[in-house]
C-alpha cells in the first residue's frame, strides 16, 4: 500500500517537472531556464540542490548540461568561474535561496574583480511569500548587484530566455564579469504555453574584435623604436584574448624584453630568451618606455609609480576597457583595442621601421642579462 502511494507521488512529481510529457500542461520555468542556457552555449553547472532548485538541477541534466554537485556554494562559485576563465564561456553556479546565495558573494566579487565570466543562478522564496517571512527570504538581486555586470529577476517564464541571453552575453563580452539571475520558486514552477515562449530567442553572434586606431599604432611604434630601454608587460587581458601567436611574433621579431604578470604567464613561454622575470625589479625601474598589453597598473605592478618605476617612464597602454586608462598614472599612448589585432598591427609597423634590438650588443639588454645572472647565482 505504502509502495503504491510512493509510486503515485513519484509519477505525479515526474510529470510536474517534465511538462513535455504532457503538452497540455505547457512548459515550466525550470525547463525554459535549462533549454535557454543550452541554446546560449553554456556547458557546465556547479551547484548545490535544495529548495527551490531541486527540479532546476534535474532540468539542467535533462537538457544535457554537465551538472557537478558540490558541497558548498562558495566552492561551486569558484569552480564555475574557473571554467569560465579557461574556456571563455561562462560557467554557471546554482544556489539555493538566502544563505546559499550569500555563500556565493565572495566568489562573485572575485570573478568580477578578476574579469572572469560567471553566471550565478539562485532560487528565491515564492513571490507571494515576500514580505511576510518567506523561507530564507532575502533581497537577493539588490545584494548581488554590487558584484555583477547584470543582475535581474525575469518577471515571467516567457521572458526567461531574454534574460538568459543577456546574462550570458554580458558575462562574456567586453571585460568579462558576473551576471546574476534570481529565480523565485513560483517562477520556476509556473507553466507557460510552449508556443508562446521564445525558446529560439536571439543568439548573439561572436562580438567582433575591436581594432586599434592606426594613428595610435604608429605613435606606439615611434615611442618603442626611439626608446633606449623599452619593455613589454604581458597581462591577463592578453591571455584572455588568446593572443599567444601575435605576441610571440612581436617579441621574436623585435627582441624586446618582456615580463608576464602572474595571470599573463604562458602567453609567451617563460623559457623564452626574451623573458626577464629574473631581473623584474631592474626592468621595471629602468625602463623608459613600457608597452602594457592587457595588464592593469594596480598593486601587482606597484601602480606604475615611484620608487618601483622611473619617474619619467612613458606607458603605452592597450586595453579592451577604456575605463582602465590613466588610472594611476597618465599613459603616453592609450589604445582601445583587443590585444590580437593591436599586436599584429604593431609588429607590422615596427617591421616597416626595421626595428629590432640586438641582445648581444644592446646596452639595455646587457644590463638586464647581468642582473639575471647575478640573481640566479644568488638563489642557487
C-alpha angles and dihedrals in degrees: 000000000000091000090053092053091049091050092051090050093050092048092051090045093051091050090050095052094038104049092168086077088068111031091189088071093056122216126307132224094256093058093043090052094048095047092045092054090047092052091051091057099255111154111170133054124181118188157118121256124225140115118002102003102057092103089041092062090048091050090051091055092045089054091054099254114147104246119196116192114219135189100228133028093227091058090045091053093051092046092051093051092046089056089048092052094046097045103029089232118105115257117217127232114199117201139172122243127284110353091025092062093040089057087058096054096088091051092047091052090049093051093046094050093043094044097238119155111246138157120201117196118186132178117230136193118287112279092238089057095055115118095013100077103282120188109285090345114184136155091254102168091050092046092051100043095082090059099042145072088215133016124173148143115224107235094216140009090252091063097048093096091055093053093043091053092050093046093052094044096049094044092055106032131082107348102002120234146135134318122190126201120191115210117189115205091244091054093050094050098040114104129220133190105271093222090058095053113090095223090163091054117160112308106201116230117232111289110254115247115260107240122209127251104260091222090058091048088054091050091051092049091049092051094048095045092051096043120109095204110024123176136184121215114198113204141185092273089065090052092048090050090054088230096153096122096047096046093044089054091048092052096043094047096046099031089219115164114247140194124202122213113227092266091041094060115121097029085101112015116258086227090066113120088230095059111106100183090129089060096040098134094051093042092055095042098048103035113113096189123031125190106208110200111191095325128125123226092231131131091299090065095034090251090283090277139124138310091031095042131044112264092234099042115143116218127205103199120197117184141148089224114066090195087074093064119110093357099145103001132014113264117225091216121017115192122190102207147112109267097238099061092039094052091047093049093046092049090054094046093050090047089056087055089048088232119169132141118228110219092198094059107017113107093215092053092045092055092049092048091052091050091047091052093047093048092047092051091048094059097041 
